[in-house]
Amino acid sequence: MTWRAQNYDCYTIQDGRTLKPIVFLASGRGNLIRMESEQKSLEPGVLPDPGPIPEKMYAQVIRRDRYGEPETAFQIELVDTPHPGPDEVLVAVKRAGLNYNNVWAALGYPVDIISMRMRQGAAEDFHIGGSDAAGIVFAKGANVKTCELGDEVVVSPASWDSADPYIQNGGDPSMAPSLKAWGYETNWGSFAQFCLAKAWQVYPRPQALSWEESSVYLLCGATAVRMLLHWTPNVVSEGSPVLIWGGSGGVGSMAIQIVRAYGGIPVAVVNSEDKRYVVESLGAKCINRSEFPVPGLPSENAEHWKDEAQAFRDEVLRLTGGLLPEIVVEHPGQNTIPLSEFCCAAGGMVVICAGTTGYMAQLNGLETCRRSVRLQGSHFAGQRDIETLHALISERKLAPYIGAVHSFEDIGRIHGLMRRNEHPVGNTAFIIAD
Ligand SMILES: NC(=O)c1ccc[n+]([C@@H]2O[C@H](COP(=O)([O-])OP(=O)(O)OC[C@H]3O[C@@H](n4cnc5c(N)ncnc54)[C@H](OP(=O)(O)O)[C@@H]3O)[C@@H](O)[C@H]2O)c1
């Protein structure tokens, strides 16, 4: 693929076919690079040929008056296709990944993200979600030098404003005030024929992965890398046990592989024997929480709580040969944080990226203090975490565990299954176009 000249560039795809001239067009949002020809709208499921940005695209859309169960909150609509601003890239989506954040988007809870964005000045009164994407660069803003039209790319879910003073002063973008979860806190995610991302979100697609795998690894994988390798001194090390909630889920299945790659001992929690098979095949020891029930909140009955919690902790100790986990990968939140803290080694860390069962957690402060347990929040990842993830993939030490591949039409239904914890294990990809 090559670019030439300033006003009339030539776009040649890899089979040598030379396409029509590209012009730099002025748009309301800045200079835009795209193809010149006729193209008004697309067939659903069809990857667009290089050409002008179609006026309309099919998208799975959430609207405020449909907030509620994902099965009905998501509806396919024909909407205006967005145009990239000077620092943005428009990607023709081939595959999109399932993530929990668009369960929250569908519910409009705990945040009404459409109203939140409109209060911040967004014009659109709808949400197109999807925080993992794999596709082809279709158009890009004039400032974008890091990718070319026709490139096979994946999109990272961390979006930020490059003019953010915190970042300008050398701050980590992943902790910047302007950080937003793309396809959740921002619009124009991957559940549409085109998605819109900042140039710094776009990475070359790992060639070791299929298109389906490429669309599901980045959000959960980089989150798990950060949880396990970033928060020094509590990082995975040779022979050290790590307790992983939801071991067969998106974050959990990635965490197991990362712990293994760094020589740790993953102990994964699941709720069924089918899922036991999955986590054991990834190399984890397993606790089926239906056999070792997670006790309720400590305040309900402190003595009884400790007895039940002790049974769970004894099982952890049995599986690890007597070691308590130095890291606990926490995301169920409210229901499990007291037990995570109770099972964590002295000086260890409970690292929390979510609260799927609720965010108002309670913990045993006495135990936390006495054993110096660290409670660490962790949100997505930084550039270094993404590089580490890509190195693990290219060294074939990590690959997404794809539980299912579904159609574009199924996006609402599968989010509904996810809400009820009935969705397929591992990561799920959606076919947007071929
Ligand atoms: N902050 C971030 O940057 C970030 C990034 C990625 C994900 N997240 C969040 O992390 C959470 C997990 O994401 P995911 O993609 O791994 O979801 P997932 O694939 O649905 O996996 C979640 C797992 O949680 C377990 N679980 C559900 N209810 C539970 C309960 N009551 N007690 C114990 N375990 C329970 C389930 O395992 P079993 O039923 O088999 O035990 C399930 O496999 C979501 O809330 C997501 O939004 C946050």
The ligand as a MOL file (V3000), in Angstrom:
LIG
                    3D

  0  0  0     0  0            999 V3000
M  V30 BEGIN CTAB
M  V30 COUNTS 48 52 0 0 0
M  V30 BEGIN ATOM
M  V30 1 N -11.7990 -1.5640 34.8040 0
M  V30 2 C -11.4530 -2.1500 33.6880 0
M  V30 3 O -10.6010 -1.6330 32.9740 0
M  V30 4 C -12.1070 -3.4230 33.2770 0
M  V30 5 C -11.6170 -4.1410 32.1830 0
M  V30 6 C -12.2140 -5.3590 31.8460 0
M  V30 7 C -13.3120 -5.8160 32.5470 0
M  V30 8 N -13.7900 -5.0790 33.5780 0 CHG=1
M  V30 9 C -14.9400 -5.5560 34.3600 0
M  V30 10 O -14.5860 -6.8030 34.9490 0
M  V30 11 C -15.7410 -7.5960 35.1110 0
M  V30 12 C -15.4820 -8.9690 34.4880 0
M  V30 13 O -15.3340 -8.8320 33.0900 0
M  V30 14 P -15.2370 -10.1210 32.1780 0
M  V30 15 O -15.1030 -9.6350 30.7760 0
M  V30 16 O -14.2370 -11.0680 32.7100 0 CHG=-1
M  V30 17 O -16.7010 -10.7300 32.3820 0
M  V30 18 P -17.1650 -12.2280 32.2010 0
M  V30 19 O -16.5230 -12.8450 31.0310 0
M  V30 20 O -18.6380 -12.1910 32.2960 0
M  V30 21 O -16.5970 -12.9560 33.4900 0
M  V30 22 C -17.0390 -12.6020 34.7580 0
M  V30 23 C -16.9280 -13.8090 35.6640 0
M  V30 24 O -17.3340 -13.3860 36.9550 0
M  V30 25 C -17.8020 -14.5090 37.6350 0
M  V30 26 N -18.9080 -14.1380 38.4960 0
M  V30 27 C -20.1210 -13.6620 38.1190 0
M  V30 28 N -20.9030 -13.4900 39.1960 0
M  V30 29 C -20.1520 -13.8550 40.2730 0
M  V30 30 C -20.4020 -13.9080 41.6640 0
M  V30 31 N -21.5810 -13.5590 42.1790 0
M  V30 32 N -19.4080 -14.3510 42.4650 0
M  V30 33 C -18.2320 -14.7370 41.9540 0
M  V30 34 N -17.9290 -14.7070 40.6420 0
M  V30 35 C -18.8990 -14.2750 39.8200 0
M  V30 36 C -18.2850 -15.5140 36.6110 0
M  V30 37 O -17.5960 -16.7130 36.8480 0
M  V30 38 P -18.2730 -17.9850 37.5650 0
M  V30 39 O -19.7540 -17.7640 37.5850 0
M  V30 40 O -17.8520 -19.1420 36.7450 0
M  V30 41 O -17.6820 -18.0160 38.9390 0
M  V30 42 C -17.8370 -14.9380 35.2710 0
M  V30 43 O -17.1190 -15.8640 34.4990 0
M  V30 44 C -16.8960 -6.8260 34.4610 0
M  V30 45 O -17.6200 -6.1200 35.4450 0
M  V30 46 C -16.1810 -5.8350 33.5430 0
M  V30 47 O -16.9550 -4.6800 33.2960 0
M  V30 48 C -13.2040 -3.9080 33.9760 0
M  V30 END ATOM
M  V30 BEGIN BOND
M  V30 1 1 1 2
M  V30 2 2 2 3
M  V30 3 1 2 4
M  V30 4 1 4 5
M  V30 5 2 4 48
M  V30 6 2 5 6
M  V30 7 1 6 7
M  V30 8 2 7 8
M  V30 9 1 8 9
M  V30 10 1 8 48
M  V30 11 1 9 10
M  V30 12 1 9 46
M  V30 13 1 10 11
M  V30 14 1 11 12
M  V30 15 1 11 44
M  V30 16 1 12 13
M  V30 17 1 13 14
M  V30 18 2 14 15
M  V30 19 1 14 16
M  V30 20 1 14 17
M  V30 21 1 17 18
M  V30 22 2 18 19
M  V30 23 1 18 20
M  V30 24 1 18 21
M  V30 25 1 21 22
M  V30 26 1 22 23
M  V30 27 1 23 24
M  V30 28 1 23 42
M  V30 29 1 24 25
M  V30 30 1 25 26
M  V30 31 1 25 36
M  V30 32 1 26 27
M  V30 33 1 26 35
M  V30 34 2 27 28
M  V30 35 1 28 29
M  V30 36 1 29 30
M  V30 37 2 29 35
M  V30 38 1 30 31
M  V30 39 2 30 32
M  V30 40 1 32 33
M  V30 41 2 33 34
M  V30 42 1 34 35
M  V30 43 1 36 37
M  V30 44 1 36 42
M  V30 45 1 37 38
M  V30 46 2 38 39
M  V30 47 1 38 40
M  V30 48 1 38 41
M  V30 49 1 42 43
M  V30 50 1 44 45
M  V30 51 1 44 46
M  V30 52 1 46 47
M  V30 END BOND
M  V30 END CTAB
M  END
